[in-house]
Amino acid sequence: MTYKVTFNSGNNYSVKSSLSPKYKASLTTKLEIMPQNLDELTDVEISGNNDKYVLMYDAASGKWRDVNPDEVLNAAASTETTQPGFVGYATAFLDRIDADLDDKIDLDAGTF
């Protein structure tokens, strides 16, 4: 780039460029969007708007899924498990059910 400077007797200065300037600017922005809803998470799969459903982890898919709470109870009552010592209902839960239902359910098993 060449500059030409001219001095005039009236103390006025002017500068002229032989090339027109070409300005370049760049702007870089990193934008992260945070999930606003549960189903926007990559490890959560929501099947619909099911009221009173709970999240339960599904190891086969590696995701949290919304399930009917009955499925949680069925899974807790299952005799099959991948973790030793976690078969069936917890003793504290069974003790509480036993106390809450004591003398409230009368089953007649008949005669033998």
C-alpha positions as CSV (number, residue, x, y, z in Angstrom):
1,M,0.0,0.0,0.0
2,T,1.4,3.4,-1.0
3,Y,0.6,6.7,0.8
4,K,0.9,10.1,-0.7
5,V,1.2,13.0,1.7
6,T,0.7,16.6,0.5
7,F,1.6,19.6,2.7
8,N,-0.2,22.9,1.8
9,S,0.8,26.3,3.0
10,G,-2.3,26.7,5.1
11,N,-1.3,23.9,7.4
12,N,-4.0,21.6,6.0
13,Y,-2.8,18.0,5.6
14,S,-4.3,15.3,3.4
15,V,-3.3,11.7,3.0
16,K,-4.3,9.7,-0.1
17,S,-3.9,6.0,-0.6
18,S,-3.2,4.5,-4.0
19,L,-5.2,1.4,-3.1
20,S,-8.6,1.3,-1.7
21,P,-8.5,-0.3,1.7
22,K,-10.1,-3.8,2.1
23,Y,-11.1,-4.3,5.7
24,K,-11.6,-7.8,7.0
25,A,-13.2,-8.7,10.2
26,S,-14.2,-12.1,11.6
27,L,-16.4,-12.9,14.6
28,T,-16.5,-16.3,16.2
29,T,-19.1,-17.3,18.7
30,K,-19.7,-20.5,20.5
31,L,-23.3,-21.0,21.3
32,E,-24.4,-23.7,23.8
33,I,-28.1,-24.3,24.1
34,M,-29.1,-25.9,27.4
35,P,-32.0,-28.4,27.5
36,Q,-35.2,-26.8,28.7
37,N,-37.2,-30.1,28.9
38,L,-36.4,-33.6,30.1
39,D,-36.9,-35.2,26.7
40,E,-34.3,-32.8,25.2
41,L,-31.6,-34.8,27.1
42,T,-29.8,-37.4,24.9
43,D,-30.1,-40.1,27.5
44,V,-33.8,-39.6,28.3
45,E,-36.7,-41.0,26.2
46,I,-40.2,-39.8,27.0
47,S,-42.9,-41.7,25.3
48,G,-45.7,-39.2,25.8
49,N,-47.4,-36.9,28.3
50,N,-48.1,-39.6,30.8
51,D,-49.3,-38.2,34.1
52,K,-47.8,-39.7,37.3
53,Y,-45.2,-41.8,35.4
54,V,-41.7,-42.1,36.7
55,L,-38.2,-42.4,35.2
56,M,-36.6,-45.8,35.2
57,Y,-33.1,-46.6,33.8
58,D,-33.1,-49.2,31.0
59,A,-29.6,-50.7,30.8
60,A,-30.3,-52.4,27.4
61,S,-30.8,-49.0,25.7
62,G,-28.6,-46.9,28.1
63,K,-31.5,-44.5,28.5
64,W,-33.9,-43.3,31.2
65,R,-37.5,-44.1,30.1
66,D,-40.8,-42.9,31.5
67,V,-42.7,-45.9,32.8
68,N,-45.8,-46.7,34.7
69,P,-45.0,-47.0,38.5
70,D,-46.4,-50.5,38.4
71,E,-43.4,-51.5,36.3
72,V,-41.1,-50.3,39.1
73,L,-42.9,-52.4,41.6
74,N,-42.8,-55.4,39.2
75,A,-39.1,-54.9,38.7
76,A,-38.6,-54.7,42.5
77,A,-40.5,-57.9,43.0
78,S,-38.6,-59.8,40.3
79,T,-36.4,-62.6,41.4
80,E,-33.9,-61.9,38.6
81,T,-31.3,-59.2,39.0
82,T,-27.9,-58.3,37.7
83,Q,-26.8,-57.0,41.1
84,P,-26.3,-59.5,43.9
85,G,-28.3,-58.7,47.0
86,F,-31.0,-56.7,45.3
87,V,-33.6,-59.4,44.7
88,G,-37.2,-58.6,45.5
89,Y,-38.7,-56.0,47.7
90,A,-36.6,-54.3,50.4
91,T,-37.3,-55.7,53.9
92,A,-38.2,-52.2,55.2
93,F,-40.9,-51.9,52.5
94,L,-42.3,-55.4,53.3
95,D,-42.3,-54.6,57.0
96,R,-44.2,-51.3,56.4
97,I,-46.8,-53.1,54.2
98,D,-47.2,-55.8,56.8
99,A,-47.9,-53.1,59.5
100,D,-50.2,-51.0,57.3
101,L,-52.3,-53.9,56.1
102,D,-52.3,-55.8,59.4
103,D,-56.0,-56.8,60.2
104,K,-57.2,-54.9,57.1
105,I,-57.3,-57.7,54.7
106,D,-59.1,-60.9,55.5
107,L,-58.3,-63.8,53.2
108,D,-60.2,-67.0,53.5
109,A,-58.0,-69.7,52.0
110,G,-60.7,-72.3,52.5
111,T,-60.1,-75.7,54.0
112,F,-57.5,-78.3,53.2
